[in-house]
Amino acid sequence: MSIDELDPEALRVDSDLVAADAALNELCAVDARQAQIVELRCFVGLDPARRTSARVSIEA
């Protein structure tokens, strides 16, 4: 498949996603563990009740 065959909308960068990535990078610089929790909660759907067990898994 050539680049000419790709849908331009598929290549469009979502400004909200770029902003979220920048914010996560800033948070990671301050507190890497909190950044991991935010990633898990926002992108994986981790609920607060399961956060503790996820932290244990990440640390292991």
C-alpha positions as CSV (number, residue, x, y, z in Angstrom):
1,M,0.0,0.0,0.0
2,S,1.4,3.4,-0.9
3,I,1.0,6.5,1.2
4,D,-1.3,7.9,-1.5
5,E,-3.8,5.1,-0.7
6,L,-4.1,6.0,3.0
7,D,-7.1,7.9,4.3
8,P,-6.0,11.4,5.3
9,E,-8.3,11.3,8.3
10,A,-6.4,8.2,9.6
11,L,-3.2,10.2,9.5
12,R,-4.7,13.3,11.4
13,V,-3.2,13.8,14.8
14,D,-5.8,14.4,17.5
15,S,-4.8,17.6,19.4
16,D,-6.4,16.3,22.6
17,L,-4.2,13.1,22.5
18,V,-1.1,15.2,21.9
19,A,-2.0,17.4,24.9
20,A,-2.7,14.4,27.1
21,D,0.7,12.9,26.1
22,A,2.4,16.2,27.0
23,A,0.6,16.3,30.4
24,L,1.6,12.7,31.1
25,N,5.2,13.4,30.3
26,E,5.2,16.4,32.6
27,L,3.6,14.3,35.4
28,C,6.1,11.6,34.8
29,A,8.9,14.0,35.4
30,V,7.4,15.0,38.8
31,D,6.0,11.6,39.9
32,A,6.5,8.5,37.6
33,R,4.2,6.3,39.7
34,Q,1.3,8.8,39.5
35,A,1.8,9.0,35.7
36,Q,1.5,5.2,35.5
37,I,-1.7,5.3,37.5
38,V,-3.2,7.9,35.2
39,E,-2.2,5.9,32.2
40,L,-3.8,2.8,33.6
41,R,-7.0,4.6,34.5
42,C,-7.4,6.6,31.3
43,F,-6.2,4.2,28.7
44,V,-6.9,0.8,30.2
45,G,-10.0,1.6,32.2
46,L,-8.5,0.8,35.6
47,D,-11.0,1.7,38.3
48,P,-9.8,3.1,41.7
49,A,-10.7,-0.1,43.5
50,R,-8.2,-2.1,41.4
51,R,-5.4,0.6,41.6
52,T,-3.7,-1.0,44.6
53,S,-3.4,-4.4,43.0
54,A,-2.1,-2.8,39.8
55,R,0.6,-1.0,41.7
56,V,1.7,-4.2,43.3
57,S,1.9,-5.8,39.8
58,I,3.9,-2.9,38.4
59,E,6.4,-2.9,41.2
60,A,6.9,-6.7,41.0
